[in-house]
Each structure stands twice: as structure tokens, then as C-alpha cells.
Amino acid sequence: MWTLCRTRGRSSLAFFLVLLGTPRIVDAHSVPTHHKITDAALALLRAHESILVCATSVDLVQVGTGREDDHPSYMFHFSPALDASPWFASCDSLGWGLTKDPTCISTFGPQINTHTWPEARSAADDSGGLGWLHLGYVLHLLQDLTSPAHTRNDPHPPFGDQVDPVEAETRTPVRPPHTQPLLDFDSPEDAFTTLRNYIQENFFSKDTVFHPGLPGPVEEDENDNYFFGPCLEAPPGFVDWTDPACDSQGRRKIAHKGARYFKTKIFFPQKNVRRGADIDLDIAAEQFSELGPIAVLYAASLIRHYYDVASPFFERCPAEPVDFIYATQPHSDTVSVINTVTADVETIPVGDQPLGIALTPDGGRALVTNFLSGTVSVIDTSSNQVVDTVNLSHNPDLANPYVARPTAVAVTPNGKLAYVTTPLAACDDTTQCSRFFDAIVAIISLAPVAGGGALRIPDFPHAVTISPDGRRAYVVSTDGGIVGTVHIIENASFENDEAPFLNGSLPIPAPADRLITDVATSPDGSKVFVSSVGGLFIYDLPLNTGQIVPLSDNEFCTSSNQLTTVAITPDGGRAYVAGCAVVYVVDTVTREVEILRPLTGSDWTDIAISPDGNRAYHARESGIQVLDTTTNSVLRFLRPGMGDLVDFFPRRGGRIAVFSRIPE
């Protein structure tokens, strides 16, 4: 299990007596981590379109995955078998889970296991899913072998300093990329032994650092706080592996010099001082960043192996919607369409230097502003073809030699109109533009008799959003310096055939008016969110009051990446602000801020939320982080070279939009 444990010295007997009277020795975090690994394994299977396990089948797999931690089964979750006084077990995890009705003896007495691989195979045709239930128990055992303590005879009771740091908290694994093939096993024994040997040879556990009787990573360097070893080579079966714990010097932390190390060094210098080193929480987090994808791949591969050899009864999944990201690429004059499950990318040529993008409410059209072309490309998302191009320089409100330079676009909730922020440039016959002299918001009709035209806007407009009821548009513009304004356009949907009109601006105080870069509204229309270098300004419309939420500076900030973009979850509960290469998560009620650090890099960012609100997509030049909005943890990292993804990510100024559809 992901939270079992060890005891040493004079406290061993006390723990032993306590545990004898304890019906279950688990930490509350154990089962959730196992469930997350199994969820990720099933998602990987679905991405491979190999088997689609649904409903009762999934539920029963997860039931088994959790119940395998029942007392005292955890005593048999080690390989080799546990033998660390007073803890012992006559069976290791292979003998416990892969043989028929094993009778095993532990510190707590004899026990028979009735949830084994042979039981899973014999119950494979049970229409109630009993085979899948047994498989869940076996999956738990396999997953435990990606916890180093379980391969190194290191018991770890969940008490005080005995808790294993890798298992000390619920962790969410990063799933391997879709391009990673599933593994072919000759047998489950093959999977268990291959995994055990690899983990034992490449990871220390808290109390087996530099153990002379065990294999382990090799020390290559050290400093005042850590011992370092070489970066982790690809685990068996991995074809696309980059060690996430590898630092810029080509090494990874393998052991921590903590209090026990220095105590040994001072009071017992004759001993092997390195044996006093341990695993701290930083190393534990790095270990799980390596171990999580391994656990997911091996679990997914074992499920596939079960399907192949046992032909179990299962319910086939209905087709599920997939999130597609539409990303403008100013550097290549294209829009990239990214399938977030398979990482496949389709490229759509558009106009010169595409910047803004918006989807119609039904997801049927994507509108792209082409800055240098002065046009808006209309993309049919069912075919991913440009079906129309709107030339804004031909707008009757404009006169040559002035041309449009569209920046951002938003669509009304009824899908009939698009608002395009459009600075106007003075250009000569060669289209070389010397300056911006004026600006409009162009209103494009997307449906017959829907309206159209333009409204003049002061300064340089570059962001726009429309309220959920379609009555208002909010337009961001910036003067020649750094002060920004959010203009209000009333009657944005031509209600009662009345034309839209400017009606003042939001009262935004300093410093929230510094370089305003984006604007969004809450789903119920009661709040307007304005992101800027000065923070996130939240304006409450019913109360006509606003509040600045400071967004702290951090070490990732540079002059080129400090501009921010904002996206709101469908329930309106959180605002995700991307800037300075991090993501600020703001609780819209309490105004508390959580900072999510980047995995790599410090480049330009954008943020978008999936339609169901379960995922946030943090797009950057170095890749796209897929965030679980429930835990704000990284579910996946899409990067160049993964599948068809090669340098597709938005360059500075590019934006993204997300919608879901069932793939063909």
C-alpha cells in the first residue's frame, strides 16, 4: 500500500502492541493515491483505444484496489517478503497475489487470500464483474512495488517519524504520453519481478539509504544537504523517457542529509555515516514524479494483459467527449488543433500573424483575428477548414490608407455576433504602417439580420469579453503609456433592434490599471475580472464595488512574461490567472490565492478552462500543463516531440480556446 511502515529501536515493542489491537494499519492517503493511479491507468487504456472499461467494471476495480489495504493484508505487500523484527511475513506480494488460495503467515497470524490473479481469471466471465473486483486487489499489489520501501524490506507504520515520506500524502501521478505503447507481459509474475528489480536498484527508501545488503542508486556528487546520483535511465518498456527529477547538472537527488545523518557523523563517526541519510519530502516528491508514470503504465498494461488472457466480461464505454485546444500561432500564420488525449495535432493555415481566437457557443466555428492581414478567419471545427474570411479594412467606417489591425475577438452568447478589437494603423501603399491613430470595435454578423458595424474606442484595444446575457461587452484598451481602461458597450446583442453604444468604463484603481491585459465575466454575469500587472481586479456589478487581489511577484517573472490572462471556472468559484510563467488560482469568494509553479521554463503563458470545468490548460512555449481543477495538480504535460506535437505551442501573443466533442 502507499502508506505502510517501519519501526526501529526501543519503540518497536510499543508499536507492535498498539498494532495488535488495530484492525487496520493505513494512512488515509493510501487508498486515494491508489485510486488515482488506477484512474490514470484506465484513462491511458482509453487513449490507446485498446479496451474501454466502464461503469460497474471500473467501480469494482477501484473497490478491490482500496480493499487490499484491509488489515492485515498489507503485511504481504513486500517483495522480497517482509522480515524486519518484529514484522515478518511468510509470503511476498507475488506469493500473496499471484498464486491460488495462498495461506500466508505474518506477525498477526495466518491468513488466506481469496482475491488473487487465479481468482480473477476464473471469475472473468462473471456478469457481475467479480473478475474485475479480484483484479483490483492484484493491481494494488503491483502499484505498491513502485513504492521503494516495499522492495527494500522497509516497514513503515503511519506513526510519527516512522511514516514513509513517499506515502505521506495523497499524490496524483502524471500519465505517460499517448505515444508510449503498453507493455507486453509473458505473465503477471513477469510484470511484478521486472518492476520490483528496477525500483529496488534505482531508489532508496527512508531507512535503507546506502544499505550494504541492498542494491541502490550510485552516489556521484554531494553538497551540504543532499547526495546526488545520475539521472534515471528509462524504465523497462519506456520508449520516450525524460527523468522529471533530473537537474540542470544532469543529476538527481538520491538521499538527504538530515538530523539523523549529522547525529551519526558527530556521535558515531566510526560508523558508515552515509547510512544516517534519509529521504525528505523534496526527494519523496521527486521520486513520485518518476514513479507515478511507471505505476500507471504497468497498471494499464496488466489490465490489458488480463483482457487478453482471460477475455473478461465488461461493459464497453460509450464514446466520451475529448477536449480540443485551438491555439493561434503568430510565428507560422496557422492555428493548431490539439487532441488533448492522443496529442495529435492538425494545422490550419490562416492569415498573417493570428492573435486572438474565440469559439461560437456551440463550438461549430472558431474565429481568428489576423493582425497583419486585417482579417478574421472563420473556421468550421467539424472539418477544421477556413470557410470564410472577413476583411475588416473594407469596413465602411474605415478609409484607405488606414488598415485594420485586429487583436482579440469574442462571440455573443446567441452566436450571432462577433466583437473584434481593432486598432487602426496609418499605412502607405506598401502596407508599411508608421503608427496607430485610432481604434474601433468591429461588430461582425454571424447570422442573417443580426446587426453589425463598428464603435470607436479610445487608445489601443486588445481584449474583449461579453456578459452571459449578451447585454454588455467589456473592451480593454491601453493608452500610449501603461494605464488601461475597461470600456462598457451596452446592448451588445442589438436587443429590440437597438444599436450598441459606449457607456463609460469600469472604475479601476491603481495599481490594477497598470497594463491591463485581459478581461472575463463570471458565468452568472455578476462579476467582471480584470487581469493586469497590478493584480486581479474583481468588480461586483450588483454592488458596484471592486477589490484588487494582489498577485505576488515571483522568481519566474521577467519583463517579457509578466502580462497575464484570465479564465473563470463554469461554476464561477475560481479565477485562473496565467502570468510570470505561473498560474495564480484565486478563490472568487474568499479572494485567497494559490500559486502553481511551472514544471519547466519561464515563458509566455495563456490559460483556458475545459467546458466541464474539470481541467485547466496552461499553454506555454515549452508545453501545455493539464491541471486538475479539483486538486490543482498536474495531470499531464504535453510537450514538443510527444506524438505529433512539434513546436506547436503559442508564441508570445498567441491565445488558446478549448471545446469538447466526440472524435470521429
N, C-alpha and C positions, 0 to 999 in steps of 0.2 A: 504494500500500500504506500501511498505517498506521504504518510506520516506515521511511521513506526519508530522503534528506537532503541537506545542503548543505555546501559548503566555501568558505572565503574566504581571501584573503591568501596569505602565504608558505607555508602548509601545503597549499595546493591540489595542487601537483605531487606531494607525498609521498602524499597520499590517492589521487591518480589512479593512481600506480604500484602502490600496495597493492591497489586495487580491480581493476586489470587482471588481477591474479593470483588474484582471489577469485571462486569460482564462483557465489556468491550473496551479495547485499548485503541482508540483512534482519536485523531485530532479532527475538528470539524471541517478543516480544509481538505482532508484527504479525498473524500468522495467527490466534491465538486471538481477537483483537478482531474480525476479520472474521467468524469463525465465530459469535461471539456476536450480531453484527448480523444475520447470515443466520438464525440460530435464532429471534431475536425477530421477524424478518420472516415466517417460516413460521408462528410462533405467532399473529401478527396475522391472517394469512390464515385460519387455522383458526377464529379468533374470529369472523371475518366469514362463515364457512361458505361461502366462495366456491370455493376449491379445497383439497383435502386431499392434500398431497403426502407420501408415506410411504416408509419402507424404502429400497430401492435408489435411488429418486429423490432423497431427501434426502441420502443418503450421497454420491452423485455430485455434487450441487450443492456440497456442502461440500468435496469433493476439488478441484473446479475453483476454488472461492473461495480455497483455500490455494495451489494450484499457480501461480496467476497471478503470484505474487511470485518465481517462479524467475528466476534470472539469465539475461539482463539485461532481462527484460520490464518491470521497474519503471521503466526509463528512459522508457517511453511512457505513464506513468500521470499525466501532467500535461495540463492544458488551461488556457491555451494550451500548445503544445509547449515542452518544456524547452529553455532557451537561456541558460545561465549558465556561462560558461567555467570549467573545461574540460568541463562537461557539456552535451551537446546531444542532441536527438532530432528527427528529421525529421517524426515523426507525434505528434499529441496523442492523448489517450485515445479520442476519438471515431474518429479515423482508424485507430487500432490495433485497436479492438474492435468497431466497427460497420460496417466495410467488408469485402468478400470478399477473403481471402488477401492482406492488405496486406504489402508489403515496405517496411520502415522501417529507417532508418539511425540509429545512435546513436554515442556515444563508443566503444562496444565493437564497432562494425561493423554490417553489415546483418543483419536478422532477419525471418523470415516468421511471421506469426501464423496458426495454424490453428484457433484457438478463438475464433471471433467470433460475433456475432449472426447473420449469414447462415448460418454452420455450424450454429448451434443450431436455426435454423428448418428447414434441410434435413434434419437428423437427428431431427426431432421425433417421427417415428413409429418410431424405433428402439426395439425392445422391451428392449434392454439399457440404456436410459437415456442414450445418448450425447448426445442433445439437452440433457438436464439438466446433463451434465458441461460442455458448452460454455457453457451459461447461467451456471454458477458462475463461470467466468472473467470474463464480462461484468459480473456482479454486483460482483465485486471492483473493477473499474474505476469503476463508479458510486459505490460506497461511498467510494472514495478521494477523490472530489470533495467529500465532506463533511469532508475534512482540509484546512484553509485553505492549507497550503503547496503543495498540488497544484493550486490555482487561481491561485497567485501567483508562479510561476516560482522557487520557493524549494527547491532541492535540499538534502537533509539527511542525509548519511551517518551511520550509527549509531556514531559515534566521539566520545568526549569531549563537549565543549560543542557539537558540531555536531548532536546529536540534537534532533529537534523535540519540544518538551515535550508536545504533544498526543498524540504517538505514543510517548512514552517508556515507557509501561506498558500492560499489558492493562486494558481498560476494558469495563464492561458497560453497554449502553445501556438507558435506560428506554423501554419500549414506549409508543406513543401509545395513548390510550383507545380502547375499542371503538367509541365514538360517532364517531371520526374516520373518514370514508369513505376508501376507496382512491382514488388519483388516476387520472384518465383521460389517457393519453398518445396523441398522434397517432402517435408513433414513439419509439423509444429515443433518437434524436437530440434530440427534444423534452425528454425527461427529463434527459438529460445537460446540455444547454445551460441549461435553467431552473435546475437545481441549481447548476451552475458559477457562473452570474451572481450568484445570491443569496449564495453563500458568499463569493465574491470581494468583493462590495460591503459585507458586514457583518462580516467577520472579518479581523484581521491575522494573519500568521504570524510566527514568531520574528524573521526577518531582513527583513521587509518592512513594519515599523511606520512609518506615515506616509510610505510611499514615494510620491514625487511623480508617478510614472508609472502608478500603480495606483489604482483606487477603494478605498474602505475606510470604516470607521465614522468618524463625525464626533465630534471632541472637544467636550464640553460643560463639563467640570469637571476638576480635578486636585487631588491632595494631595501629600504628601511621597513617596508610594510608587507612585501609580497615576494614569493618565489614565482618565477616565470618558466614556462616550458614552450616548446614550439607550437605553432598554431595547429589546430586539429585537422588531420587529414580526412578525406571523405569517408564517411561511414560505409560499411559494406552495402553495395547496391545503389549508392547515390551517384548520379551522373552529373549533377550540377550543384556543387557544394562550395560555399564560401563560409568560412568559420566566422559567425557573428561576434565571437569573443576575441577575435584577433585584433591586436592594436596596431598602431602605425609603424611599430618597430618589428612587426612580424612575430609576435609572441602572445601568449595568453597567460593569465594568472592561474596558478595551479594550487597555491597554498598561501595562507595568511599568517603573518607574524603577530599573534595576539598576546594576551596576558599570559596564557599558558606557555607560549614559546619563550617569553622573556623570563618567566619564573624558572623554567628549566635551565635557561642559559646562566642565570645568576646563582641558583642554589644547587643545581646538579650538572655542572659543566662537564663532568666525566661521561655523561650520557650522550646519546645521539640527539643533539639539541634540535635538529630538524623535526624529530618526532613530536615535538611540542607544538608545531604549527597546526593550524586548523583550517576550516572553511568558513569564511564570514559571509554575511548576507550579500555583499557585492559579488563575490565569486559564485555564490549559490544562484544569483540571478543570471549571471553569465553562463553558468553550467546549464540552466534550464533553457536559455536561448539556443544552446546547442542540442540539448536532449529532447526538447519539445518536438521539433520536426522529425527526429528519429522515432520517437514514440508513436507519432501519428502515422508515419509511413509503415512501420512494422505492424501496427494495429490494423490499418487498412488492408495490408497485404495478407494478414492472417484471416480477416473476414472474407477476402476474395478466395483464399485457399479453401476455406470452409465451403463456400459456394461451389467451387469446382469439384471437390471430392465427395461432398455429401448431398448435393442437389436439394438444399432445404426448401421447405415451403416458405414463401414470403409474399408480401403484398407489394406489387410494383407501384412506384410513386407516380402520381400524376405529374405532368410537366410543370416545372416550377419557373416563375419569372427570374430573369437574370438582370443584374444591373449593368447598363452600358454607359460608359463615360464618353461624352463628346468633348474633345479638347481642341481649342484653336492653336495653330502652330504658326506664329508670326514669321518665323525664320524660313519656313518652307512653303508658305501660302497654301496650307492644307488644313483640314480638320481630321483628327484621328478619332476613330471609333473603337473603344477598347471593351472587349468582353471581359468582365472582371472575374469570371470563373475560369475560363480557358486561357486568358491572357492573349487571345487572338486580337489582331489589330487590322482595321480596314482604313484606308486612306482616301479622303475625298478632296480633290482639287477645288479651291475656291478662288477668291480674288486676292489682290496684293495686300499682304500684312493683315491677316484676320486677327481681330482682338476679342470683341465681345461675342457672347453666344447665349441664346435663350431657347427654350423648348415651349411649344404650344402645350396647353394643359393636358391634351390627350396624348402627347408625345409623338404625334404624327409628323410634325415639322420641327426642324431646327433652323433658327435664323442666326446668321453670322454677319457681323459688321466687318467690312474690309476697309481698313483705314486709308491706304494709299489709292485704292480703286474708287473710293467714294460710293461704294455699293453695299447692298445687303444680299447675301446669298440665301436662298430658301432651299433647304434640304429635305427630301422625303425620307424619313427614317426607316420606312419599310424596305426601300431599295438602296438607301444611302447614296442617292444621286441628287445633284443640284437640279431642281425643276423650275426655278425662276431666279432672276437677278434683278433687283430694284436699284436703279441708278438715281441716287439722291441728288446728284449735281443737276439733274433735269427737273428738280422740284421748282415750281413756279415762283417760290419765294427766293430762289437763288438766281443770280445773273452772272454769266461769264464776265471776266476771267476768274471768278471766285468758284472754288470747288469745295465739295463736302469732304469732311474727314471723320466718318462715323466711328464712335468709340464703343458704346455699350447699347444693349437692347433689352427690352422687357415686353412681355405679351400680356394683354388684359386677360382676366380670368375667363371671359367668354370666348377667348381665342380669336376674336375678330379684328383686333388692332395690335400693332407693334409700335412702341415708342423707342426712337433711336436718338441718342445724344449725338449731336453733330456739330463740332466746331467748323467754322468756315475759314478757308485759307485763301490768301491772295496769291495767285499763281500767274506766271507768264505763259506764253504759248508752248513752252517745253515742259509745262507742268511743274517747274521748279517753284516751290512756294516759299515766299520770304517771311510771312508772318500770318498769325491768326488775327482776324479783325472782328469777328462776330461769331455767334453760335445760335443754333436752333435745336429744338427737339422735333425731329421729323415724325409724323404720325402716318404709318403705312396701313392701308386697308388690307386685311387678310380674308375678307368676306364681302360679298356684294352689299352695297348700301350700308357700309359700316362706318363711314366717315373717313377722314384723312386731313392732310395739310401740315402745318408747322407752327410752332410757337417760338418766338425769340427768347433766348435765355442769356443772362449776363455771364461774362467770363468764359471759362473753358469747361463745358460739361463732359463728364466721363463716367457716370454711373447713374442707373435708374432702376426703380422698382415700382410696382403698382400694388395698391392695397387689395386685400382679398375680395372686397365687394366691388372692385373696379371703379370706385368713385374718384380716387386720388392717385396721382403719380408723384413720386418724390424723385427729384433730379439733383444730383451732386455736381457742383461746379467749383472751380478754384480760380482765384484771381491771379494776377501776374506774379504774386509772391507765394505765400503758403496758406493763406486764410481761405477756408472753404465755406460753402453755403449749401443748404439743402432746400431747394425751391419746391413749392407745392403747386401742383396743377390740379384744379378741381374739374369735376365732370369728365374724367378721363375716358369713360366709355360712351360718350355722346348720349347720355341719358336724356330721354324726351327730345332727341334730335338737337339738343343744345350743344354748342361748340365748347371744347375745353378752354380754360383760361387760367392764367397765373394768379395765384392768391397768396403772395407773401412767401415767407420761409420759416423754417423751424428756428426757435431761439436757442442756438447752440453756443454755450460759453467757452472761453479759453480754459484749458488748452485743447479741448475736444474739437475745436475748429481748425486745428493745425493739420494741413494736408489730409483732409477728408478723402477717403479712397473708396468707400463702399457704403451701401445703404440696403436695409432689408426691413420687412414688416413681420410682425407676429401673425400666425395663421388666423387669429380672430380679428386682426386689424387694430387692436387696442394699443399696440406699441410700435414705435419706429426705432430701429437700431442703426446707429451711425458709427462706422469704424474709422479711426484716424490714428495718426502717430501719437496723438494726445490721449488715446484711450477709447473705450467703447461708451458712446453716449446713448442712453436709453430714454426715450421720450414717451411718457404716458399720455395718450391723447385724451381720454376722458377727464383726467385731472389737469391737463395742460402743465405738467411738471416734468422735469428731466433730471437725470443723475448721471454723472461721469463715473464709470468704472475704470480705475487706472489699470493699465496693462504693463506690468513691471518690465523694465529693461532686463536683458539677459545677455550672456556672453556670446550668443549666436547673432546678435544684432550687428548689421553693417549698414552703411549708407545706401546700399543697393537693394536691401531686402526688407527694410523696416515698414514698407507700405503693407496695409492689412486688407483682408477681405473677410466677409462675414456671411454665415449661413445659420438658419434657425431650424431646430427640430420641428417636426409636424405638430407635436403637442405644445410647442411654444415654451417648453420648460428650460431649454438651454440654447445659448448662442455659441457657435464655434467660430472663433476668430483666428485666421491664419496670418502670421506675420513674424518677422525676425526668425524665420525657419522653424518656429514652434507653433503649437496650437494652444490658444487660450480657450478654456471651456468655462463659460460664465453662466451661473445659475440665474435665470431671469427674475426669480423671486427674491432670493437671499442676496444676490449680487456677489456671491463668493466665486473666486477664480481658481481654476486648476490649470497648471501649465504642463503640457505634454511635450517632452523633449523629443527632438528628431532622432531617428536611428543613425543617419549619416548626413553629412553636408550641412550647408547653411545658405541655401539659395532661395530664389523667389518662390513664393507659395500661393496656392489657391485652395479653397475648401468648398465642398458640396456635400449635401446630405442625401442619402437614398430616399426614395419616395415613402418607404415604410418606416423610416426613421431609425432603423437598426444599425446603420453603418454611416460613417463619415469618411469621405475620400479627401485625403490631404495630398494634393498634387504638387510635385516639385521637379526641378530638372533632374535630380538624382533618382527619382522614382515616385511611386504613389503608395502612401501608407493607408491601409484599410483599417479603420478604427471601429471597434465595437462600442457603440454609444451607450451601452449599459454599463460597461466596466471602464471605458476609455482606454482599453488595451489594444495593442496592435494585433489584428487578426492575420494580416498578410502584408507582404511588402512586394509590390510589383516594380520591377526594375528593368533597365535595358538588358537585352540578351535573354530574357525569360520568354520563352515561346516566340511569338512574332514581335515582341516589344524590343525595338532597337531605336533608342534615342527619339522616342515619340513625345516626350514629356513637354509640357508647356514652357516655352522660353519666357523671359521677362515680358510681362504684359499679356500673356495668354491666359485664357479662362476656361473653366470646365462647367459642364452641366450633366446631370445624371437622370436617367429614367429607366424603368424596368419593363421588360417584355419577355414573352416566352420565345426562346430561339426556335428558328425553323429547323 
